[in-house]
């Protein structure tokens, strides 16, 4: 994204002029990944206690992140709940990654339970009830990425599932 002129002590052979020349380099993202996963390191090692410590400072999670010309929208978060780094439980909050009809509301997915999600955990203003809950892994989808193809369920399997539900 930014042009960098290489050091004069490391010239590159130019096939056009048949001589070594000072060159430049850059990196350009021309095709973005459809999804990015950001892991927040919310645990650290305490040298005095010789143990892992959970970081509990509130975190404000942005719903959109821009990387160059590409905009990524948050759709899923893995949350660690527990008083310390050596114990606790993980749950998730999220919704369908693609915007539009069928995206659905944000829900909390905790083992076999689905409930409406408390979004305050992503806004850095955590209630007393959620003080031990910290966002741990964030999932974003590129808004410029093509839509995910629809799910294809073979007719025979669909009929079998319908019979099981009756």
N, C-alpha and C positions, 0 to 999 in steps of 0.2 A: 504494500500500500504506500510505502514511502521509499523513494529512490535513494540508494546508498552507494556512494562512490567508493570503490574498493581501494585499498592501500596501494601506493605506487610501487612498493616492494614486491607486489604479487601481480605482475601483468599477465594478461590472458592472450593466447595466440589468436590473431584475427585471420580468418581464411581469405577475406577480401584483399587485404594489403600484404599478407604473408609476413607479418611482423607481430611482435608482442606489443600490446597496447594496454593502457589503463582502462578498466571497464567498470561498469556499474551493475547493480542488481536490485531487484524488487520482488515482492511477493504480491500476488493478486488473487483474490477469491473470485472466480468466475462462475462457479456453480456451488451455491451454499449447501451445507448438509441440511436435510429436512428437519432434523431434530438436534438439539444440543442438550447435554446433561451437565449440570453444574453441581459439583459436590462442595458444600460448605464445610470446611474443617472445623467442626464445633467441639472437638476434643483436643486437648493438649496434654503434654507430659509434665507433671510437677516434679522437678528434680529434688525438692526437699522431702516431699511425701513419697517419692519414687512410685507414683501411681498416675493413672490417667485421670484427668479432670474434665468435667463437662463445662463448656463455655455457655453461660446463660444470658449474656447480654442480648437485649432485644435486637432483632434483625428486621429491617424493612426490605421486603422483597418487591422489586418492580415487576409489574404485570407485563411490560414490554421492554425488550432490550434491543438496541440497534447496534449491529456490527457492520461497519461500512454501510453499503446501501441496503442491507437486509435487516428486516424487522422480525424479531422472534417474540411470540406471545406465550406466556406461562400457561400451562394446562395441568400440571401435576406436581405435587410436592410430597416427599417422604418426610415424616416428622418423627423425631425421637422424643418419647415421653419418659421421664424418670428423673430422679434426684441427682444421679451421678452417672459417670461414664461406664461403670462396670455393671450396671443393671438398668432395667427399663424395658421398653416395648416400642415397636415401630407401628405407625399407622400412616395412611395416606389421605390426602385431600386432592380432588381433581375433577375434571370433566373431559368430555371428548376433545381431542386436540384441534379439530378443525372448526373454525367459526361458522356460524349460520344455523339454519334449522337442524335440530337434532343434537346440538352441542350439549344441551342440558345445563342444569345448575351445578354449582360446586357441591360435592358431597364428601363426607368423611367416610373412609373405608377402613374399618377396624375389625379384623378377623371376619366374622360372618355378618357383621352389622353395617348397614348403610344408613347414614343420617345426614341432614343438612350440615354443611361445613361452617365452622366459626372462622371467618376470614380475618379476625383481628390478629391472629398469629402471624400473618404475613405483613401486617401494617406496623409492626414494631411497638404496638401498645397492647401488651398481653395482660389479660385479667388475672386475678389471684388464682383462679381455677386452672388456668393454663400456664402458670409460671414455670413449670418444669418441661413444657413442650417447646421444642426448638426445631425450626426447619433444617433439614439435613441435606436433602438432594432435591434440586429443582430441574424440571423438565420443560423445555421451550420448543415450540414448533415454528419453523420459518413461514412467514405469511406469504412469501413468494414461491414456496414449494408447491408442486402439483398436488391435487387432492389424492387422498388414499383411495385406491379402488374399493368398490363395494365388496362386501363379503358374499362369497358364493357357497351356498349350501346345497349339495346334491339332493335332488328331489326325494330319492329313496331315504336318505337320512332325515330330511325334514318330515316326511310322513311318519317315520318311526318315532321321532320326537313328539309329534302331535298325538300319536297313539299312547305314548307313555304319560302324557299330561291329562288324558281323559279319565 
